Amino acid sequence: MDKQTLIDHLNEDLAGELSAIIQYITYAAKATGPYRPQLSQFFLAEVADEQLHAQFLANKIVALGGEPTTTPRPVAPAHTNREMLEAVLAAERRAIQDYTQRAKEAEAFGDKGLAVQLEEMVSDETGHSEETERILRDWPL
């Protein structure tokens, strides 16, 4: 694993975190119905974790000599509460896969600290994913 490839992959992850921040803020505003207060709060509560991930990634990219991206991934369109929750779940699952792979790349690059931090981010994203799955479990179609 060479440094530039690692930087490029971390920038892809940063784009995902920027997208997640936008997604959660937007979905919090768009939530409707009798569970709107709880859903809005659920979405907004996730912003802080995603922001911390984004800041960590941006700092690491700079530390490695790269330039952090300012372009988020596209946010999945969603019109109903269920669609928003499903889009969040898909994004969290992708983050888990990406960070699992990135931890392996960091290990191959020889950056144990980065690998450990990425594993912690896998744990965070897994918690987000599981909570979203629990909300969706009995959600009406």
C-alpha positions, -999 to 999 in steps of 0.1 A, spaced: 0 0 0 16 33 -11 9 66 6 -10 83 -23 -34 54 -26 -41 55 11 -47 92 9 -70 87 -20 -90 61 -2 -92 82 30 -105 110 9 -132 87 -4 -141 79 32 -141 116 40 -165 122 11 -187 96 27 -187 112 61 -194 147 46 -224 130 28 -235 114 61 -235 148 79 -257 163 51 -279 132 50 -286 133 87 -293 170 88 -315 169 58 -334 138 69 -340 153 104 -357 182 87 -377 160 64 -390 135 90 -428 135 92 -457 119 111 -462 108 147 -426 97 152 -411 129 137 -397 142 170 -380 109 178 -367 104 142 -355 139 139 -336 136 172 -322 102 161 -308 117 129 -294 148 146 -277 127 173 -257 109 146 -242 142 132 -217 146 160 -201 112 155 -199 116 117 -184 151 122 -157 136 145 -150 109 119 -147 136 91 -124 157 112 -102 128 120 -100 118 83 -92 153 72 -65 157 98 -50 123 88 -50 132 51 -32 164 58 -7 146 81 0 122 53 7 151 29 -27 151 11 -54 176 5 -88 168 21 -118 166 -2 -146 191 3 -169 172 -20 -194 149 -4 -208 117 -20 -243 122 -33 -270 119 -7 -295 92 -14 -329 108 -22 -356 97 2 -392 109 6 -406 88 34 -394 80 69 -388 44 59 -368 54 28 -347 77 49 -340 50 74 -332 25 46 -308 50 30 -291 56 64 -287 19 69 -272 14 34 -247 43 41 -237 29 75 -232 -6 60 -210 9 33 -190 28 59 -184 -4 79 -171 -21 47 -150 8 38 -134 13 72 -128 -25 76 -109 -24 43 -91 8 52 -79 -6 85 -63 -34 65 -47 -9 42 -34 11 71 -19 -20 86 -2 -28 53 10 8 51 25 4 86 3 29 104 -9 10 134 -25 41 150 -46 47 119 -56 10 118 -67 11 154 -87 44 149 -104 30 118 -114 -1 138 -130 21 164 -148 39 136 -161 4 124 -174 -1 159 -192 33 158 -207 27 124 -218 -8 135 -236 7 165 -254 32 141 -263 4 118 -277 -18 145 -298 10 160 -312 18 125 -320 -19 119 -338 -20 152 -359 10 143 -367 -5 109 -376 -39 123 -412 -32 130 -416 -1 109 -448 -3 88 -443 -7 50 
